[in-house]
Amino acid sequence: MDGQSQRDVARGSWVTRRKTIAKALVHASPPGYQMGVERKCRVMDAYRPVIEQWMEADKTAPPKQRHTAQRIYERLRDEHQFTGNEGTARRFVAKLKAAAQGSIHAAVV
């Protein structure tokens, strides 16, 4: 900042908040966003116990007989009258699988 005050920097840049400039001074690179509360999935939360039960049974099944996300969607649609989108089911299953493996990428839905 070459000896300029935060106010001068804010005035001379597109950044209007001094909080933003103060953060930039403290952190060399911007800190990542962290969600405080887990988001609820209104469509899929009703089917979570069923999907988790299928995934638990898949742990003892041979690899070729395990459920894919597409197969889980098809079973939900056919057996449980699921009216949601296939993409929604795929993302939810991917999140559950990542959480079960303890992955860093276990997204909060």
ChimeraX commands (.cxc) that place a marker at each C-alpha (Angstrom):
marker #1 position 0.00,0.00,0.00 radius 0.5
marker #1 position 3.08,2.20,-0.09 radius 0.5
marker #1 position 2.29,4.17,3.05 radius 0.5
marker #1 position -1.27,5.05,2.02 radius 0.5
marker #1 position -4.11,4.91,4.49 radius 0.5
marker #1 position -6.93,2.40,4.08 radius 0.5
marker #1 position -9.27,5.25,3.25 radius 0.5
marker #1 position -7.01,6.44,0.42 radius 0.5
marker #1 position -6.75,2.94,-1.00 radius 0.5
marker #1 position -10.54,2.52,-0.86 radius 0.5
marker #1 position -11.02,5.87,-2.55 radius 0.5
marker #1 position -8.57,5.04,-5.34 radius 0.5
marker #1 position -9.84,1.52,-6.07 radius 0.5
marker #1 position -13.09,-0.20,-6.91 radius 0.5
marker #1 position -13.25,-1.57,-3.37 radius 0.5
marker #1 position -15.56,0.56,-1.27 radius 0.5
marker #1 position -15.28,-1.17,2.08 radius 0.5
marker #1 position -12.44,-0.68,4.47 radius 0.5
marker #1 position -13.12,-4.17,5.87 radius 0.5
marker #1 position -12.05,-5.66,2.54 radius 0.5
marker #1 position -8.85,-3.68,2.53 radius 0.5
marker #1 position -8.14,-4.61,6.16 radius 0.5
marker #1 position -8.55,-8.31,5.28 radius 0.5
marker #1 position -6.20,-7.88,2.32 radius 0.5
marker #1 position -3.58,-6.42,4.62 radius 0.5
marker #1 position -3.86,-9.28,7.10 radius 0.5
marker #1 position -4.00,-12.20,4.62 radius 0.5
marker #1 position -1.56,-12.62,1.75 radius 0.5
marker #1 position -4.21,-14.63,-0.13 radius 0.5
marker #1 position -7.94,-14.38,0.54 radius 0.5
marker #1 position -9.30,-16.89,3.04 radius 0.5
marker #1 position -11.69,-19.49,1.61 radius 0.5
marker #1 position -15.40,-19.48,2.30 radius 0.5
marker #1 position -16.66,-21.87,4.96 radius 0.5
marker #1 position -20.35,-22.54,5.37 radius 0.5
marker #1 position -21.43,-22.24,8.98 radius 0.5
marker #1 position -24.52,-24.45,8.94 radius 0.5
marker #1 position -25.14,-27.51,6.80 radius 0.5
marker #1 position -27.70,-26.86,4.10 radius 0.5
marker #1 position -30.76,-29.08,4.04 radius 0.5
marker #1 position -31.73,-30.86,0.85 radius 0.5
marker #1 position -35.51,-30.69,0.90 radius 0.5
marker #1 position -35.99,-33.13,-1.96 radius 0.5
marker #1 position -33.46,-35.80,-0.99 radius 0.5
marker #1 position -33.50,-35.78,2.82 radius 0.5
marker #1 position -36.70,-37.84,2.86 radius 0.5
marker #1 position -34.90,-40.59,0.93 radius 0.5
marker #1 position -31.59,-40.46,2.82 radius 0.5
marker #1 position -32.29,-43.50,5.08 radius 0.5
marker #1 position -33.24,-45.62,2.06 radius 0.5
marker #1 position -30.14,-44.61,0.09 radius 0.5
marker #1 position -27.86,-45.14,3.09 radius 0.5
marker #1 position -29.37,-48.60,3.60 radius 0.5
marker #1 position -28.66,-49.50,-0.05 radius 0.5
marker #1 position -25.13,-48.16,0.22 radius 0.5
marker #1 position -24.56,-50.14,3.42 radius 0.5
marker #1 position -25.73,-53.33,1.68 radius 0.5
marker #1 position -23.39,-52.52,-1.23 radius 0.5
marker #1 position -20.37,-52.81,1.07 radius 0.5
marker #1 position -20.78,-56.60,1.15 radius 0.5
marker #1 position -21.95,-56.98,-2.45 radius 0.5
marker #1 position -19.58,-57.86,-5.29 radius 0.5
marker #1 position -18.34,-54.77,-7.16 radius 0.5
marker #1 position -20.40,-55.46,-10.28 radius 0.5
marker #1 position -23.61,-55.65,-8.24 radius 0.5
marker #1 position -23.22,-52.38,-6.34 radius 0.5
marker #1 position -25.54,-49.47,-6.93 radius 0.5
marker #1 position -24.46,-46.66,-9.20 radius 0.5
marker #1 position -25.96,-43.22,-8.78 radius 0.5
marker #1 position -28.09,-43.83,-11.88 radius 0.5
marker #1 position -29.38,-47.12,-10.48 radius 0.5
marker #1 position -30.20,-45.47,-7.16 radius 0.5
marker #1 position -32.16,-42.80,-9.03 radius 0.5
marker #1 position -34.04,-45.45,-11.02 radius 0.5
marker #1 position -34.94,-47.40,-7.89 radius 0.5
marker #1 position -36.11,-44.25,-6.10 radius 0.5
marker #1 position -38.24,-43.32,-9.09 radius 0.5
marker #1 position -39.73,-46.79,-9.57 radius 0.5
marker #1 position -40.08,-48.03,-5.98 radius 0.5
marker #1 position -40.53,-44.83,-3.97 radius 0.5
marker #1 position -42.30,-42.49,-6.42 radius 0.5
marker #1 position -39.37,-40.07,-6.43 radius 0.5
marker #1 position -40.29,-37.01,-8.51 radius 0.5
marker #1 position -36.94,-35.24,-8.38 radius 0.5
marker #1 position -34.33,-34.85,-11.07 radius 0.5
marker #1 position -31.66,-37.44,-11.84 radius 0.5
marker #1 position -28.94,-34.81,-11.39 radius 0.5
marker #1 position -30.20,-34.03,-7.92 radius 0.5
marker #1 position -30.01,-37.70,-6.97 radius 0.5
marker #1 position -26.53,-38.05,-8.50 radius 0.5
marker #1 position -25.14,-35.07,-6.57 radius 0.5
marker #1 position -26.69,-36.34,-3.33 radius 0.5
marker #1 position -25.27,-39.84,-3.81 radius 0.5
marker #1 position -21.85,-38.39,-4.65 radius 0.5
marker #1 position -21.95,-36.35,-1.45 radius 0.5
marker #1 position -22.89,-39.40,0.63 radius 0.5
marker #1 position -20.15,-41.52,-0.96 radius 0.5
marker #1 position -17.55,-38.81,-0.38 radius 0.5
marker #1 position -18.64,-38.44,3.23 radius 0.5
marker #1 position -18.49,-42.19,3.74 radius 0.5
marker #1 position -14.92,-42.28,2.42 radius 0.5
marker #1 position -13.94,-39.34,4.58 radius 0.5
marker #1 position -12.92,-37.33,1.57 radius 0.5
marker #1 position -11.82,-33.72,1.84 radius 0.5
marker #1 position -14.28,-32.93,-0.91 radius 0.5
marker #1 position -17.27,-34.07,1.12 radius 0.5
marker #1 position -19.50,-31.20,0.21 radius 0.5
marker #1 position -22.08,-29.89,2.61 radius 0.5
marker #1 position -25.47,-29.93,1.04 radius 0.5
marker link #1:1,2 radius 0.2
marker link #1:2,3 radius 0.2
marker link #1:3,4 radius 0.2
marker link #1:4,5 radius 0.2
marker link #1:5,6 radius 0.2
marker link #1:6,7 radius 0.2
marker link #1:7,8 radius 0.2
marker link #1:8,9 radius 0.2
marker link #1:9,10 radius 0.2
marker link #1:10,11 radius 0.2
marker link #1:11,12 radius 0.2
marker link #1:12,13 radius 0.2
marker link #1:13,14 radius 0.2
marker link #1:14,15 radius 0.2
marker link #1:15,16 radius 0.2
marker link #1:16,17 radius 0.2
marker link #1:17,18 radius 0.2
marker link #1:18,19 radius 0.2
marker link #1:19,20 radius 0.2
marker link #1:20,21 radius 0.2
marker link #1:21,22 radius 0.2
marker link #1:22,23 radius 0.2
marker link #1:23,24 radius 0.2
marker link #1:24,25 radius 0.2
marker link #1:25,26 radius 0.2
marker link #1:26,27 radius 0.2
marker link #1:27,28 radius 0.2
marker link #1:28,29 radius 0.2
marker link #1:29,30 radius 0.2
marker link #1:30,31 radius 0.2
marker link #1:31,32 radius 0.2
marker link #1:32,33 radius 0.2
marker link #1:33,34 radius 0.2
marker link #1:34,35 radius 0.2
marker link #1:35,36 radius 0.2
marker link #1:36,37 radius 0.2
marker link #1:37,38 radius 0.2
marker link #1:38,39 radius 0.2
marker link #1:39,40 radius 0.2
marker link #1:40,41 radius 0.2
marker link #1:41,42 radius 0.2
marker link #1:42,43 radius 0.2
marker link #1:43,44 radius 0.2
marker link #1:44,45 radius 0.2
marker link #1:45,46 radius 0.2
marker link #1:46,47 radius 0.2
marker link #1:47,48 radius 0.2
marker link #1:48,49 radius 0.2
marker link #1:49,50 radius 0.2
marker link #1:50,51 radius 0.2
marker link #1:51,52 radius 0.2
marker link #1:52,53 radius 0.2
marker link #1:53,54 radius 0.2
marker link #1:54,55 radius 0.2
marker link #1:55,56 radius 0.2
marker link #1:56,57 radius 0.2
marker link #1:57,58 radius 0.2
marker link #1:58,59 radius 0.2
marker link #1:59,60 radius 0.2
marker link #1:60,61 radius 0.2
marker link #1:61,62 radius 0.2
marker link #1:62,63 radius 0.2
marker link #1:63,64 radius 0.2
marker link #1:64,65 radius 0.2
marker link #1:65,66 radius 0.2
marker link #1:66,67 radius 0.2
marker link #1:67,68 radius 0.2
marker link #1:68,69 radius 0.2
marker link #1:69,70 radius 0.2
marker link #1:70,71 radius 0.2
marker link #1:71,72 radius 0.2
marker link #1:72,73 radius 0.2
marker link #1:73,74 radius 0.2
marker link #1:74,75 radius 0.2
marker link #1:75,76 radius 0.2
marker link #1:76,77 radius 0.2
marker link #1:77,78 radius 0.2
marker link #1:78,79 radius 0.2
marker link #1:79,80 radius 0.2
marker link #1:80,81 radius 0.2
marker link #1:81,82 radius 0.2
marker link #1:82,83 radius 0.2
marker link #1:83,84 radius 0.2
marker link #1:84,85 radius 0.2
marker link #1:85,86 radius 0.2
marker link #1:86,87 radius 0.2
marker link #1:87,88 radius 0.2
marker link #1:88,89 radius 0.2
marker link #1:89,90 radius 0.2
marker link #1:90,91 radius 0.2
marker link #1:91,92 radius 0.2
marker link #1:92,93 radius 0.2
marker link #1:93,94 radius 0.2
marker link #1:94,95 radius 0.2
marker link #1:95,96 radius 0.2
marker link #1:96,97 radius 0.2
marker link #1:97,98 radius 0.2
marker link #1:98,99 radius 0.2
marker link #1:99,100 radius 0.2
marker link #1:100,101 radius 0.2
marker link #1:101,102 radius 0.2
marker link #1:102,103 radius 0.2
marker link #1:103,104 radius 0.2
marker link #1:104,105 radius 0.2
marker link #1:105,106 radius 0.2
marker link #1:106,107 radius 0.2
marker link #1:107,108 radius 0.2
marker link #1:108,109 radius 0.2
view
